[in-house]
Amino acid sequence: MHATNRRRESLNLDIAELFKPLIVDRVVFSMINLNMIDADKHFEHMENGTVLLNSEGKHLILRMLTDKMETHVTVGKQSVSYNTIIDWEIKKLIRYFRKGEKRYNPFKQVR
């Protein structure tokens, strides 16, 4: 996805893209639906119309994302955190690129 980016971080961005809907989107929508984030309390409204998270809003979202990353889910017969799942995904990509495995099967959470 980020092939035109010549920086080393482009693979990091690609991996992040895989997990955004599963982790980040769920956290953000949960916070909105549970009224955990408030427009007046957690955002700064700039003169040019831009709206930015303030320090308190950033800390709140980072805390929620950290909690989500430590959440355990069942994968197969194992209970693992999202941190572990991402680690597994990176190792699968390394095996695919470096060791020439024939097929790459991305992680899919089954519901």
For each residue, the residues with C-beta under 8 A, 3 or more apart:
1: 13 14 17
2: 5 10 11 13 14 17
3: 10
4:
5: 2 9 10 13
6: 10
7: 10
8: 11
9: 5 12 13
10: 2 3 5 6 7 13 14
11: 2 8 14 15 93
12: 9 15 16
13: 1 2 5 9 10 16 17
14: 1 2 10 11 17 18
15: 11 12 18 19 86 89 90 93
16: 12 13 19 20
17: 1 2 13 14 20
18: 14 15 89 106 107
19: 15 16 22 23 24 82 86 89
20: 16 17 23 24 25
21: 24 25 26
22: 19 25 26 82 109
23: 19 20 26 27 65 68 69 82
24: 19 20 21 27 28 65
25: 20 21 22 28 29
26: 21 22 23 29 30 68
27: 23 24 30 31 61 64 65 68
28: 24 25 31 32 61
29: 25 26 32 33
30: 26 27 33 34 36 64
31: 27 28 34 36 37 60 61 64
32: 28 29 35 36 37
33: 29 30
34: 30 31
35: 32 38
36: 30 31 32 60 64
37: 31 32 42 57 60 61
38: 35 41 42
39: 42 43
40: 43
41: 38 56 57
42: 37 38 39 53 54 56 57 60
43: 39 40 51 52 53 54 57
44: 51 52 53 54
45: 50 51
46: 49 50 51 52
47:
48:
49: 46
50: 45 46
51: 43 44 45 46
52: 43 44 46
53: 42 43 44 57 58 61
54: 42 43 44 57 58
55: 58 59
56: 41 42 59 60
57: 37 41 42 43 53 54 60 61
58: 53 54 55 61 62
59: 55 56 62 63
60: 31 36 37 42 56 57 63 64
61: 27 28 31 37 53 57 58 64 65
62: 58 59 65 66
63: 59 60 66 67
64: 27 30 31 36 60 61 67 68
65: 23 24 27 61 62 68 69
66: 62 63 69 70
67: 63 64 70 71
68: 23 26 27 64 65 71 82
69: 23 65 66 81 82 83
70: 66 67 81 82 83
71: 67 68 81 82
72: 79 80 81
73: 79 80 81 82 85 109
74: 77 78 79
75: 78 80 85
76:
77: 74
78: 74 75
79: 72 73 74
80: 72 73 75 84 85 88
81: 69 70 71 72 73 84 85
82: 19 22 23 68 69 70 71 73 85 86
83: 69 70 86 87
84: 80 81 87 88
85: 73 75 80 81 82 88 89 107
86: 15 19 82 83 89 90
87: 83 84 90 91
88: 80 84 85 91 92 107
89: 15 18 19 85 86 92 93 106 107
90: 15 86 87 93 94
91: 87 88 94 95
92: 88 89 95 96 104 105
93: 11 15 89 90 96 97 104
94: 90 91 97 98 99
95: 91 92 98 99 101
96: 92 93 99 100 101 103 104
97: 93 94
98: 94 95
99: 94 95 96
100: 96
101: 95 96 104
102:
103: 96
104: 92 93 96 101
105: 92
106: 18 89
107: 18 85 88 89
108:
109: 22 73
110:
111:
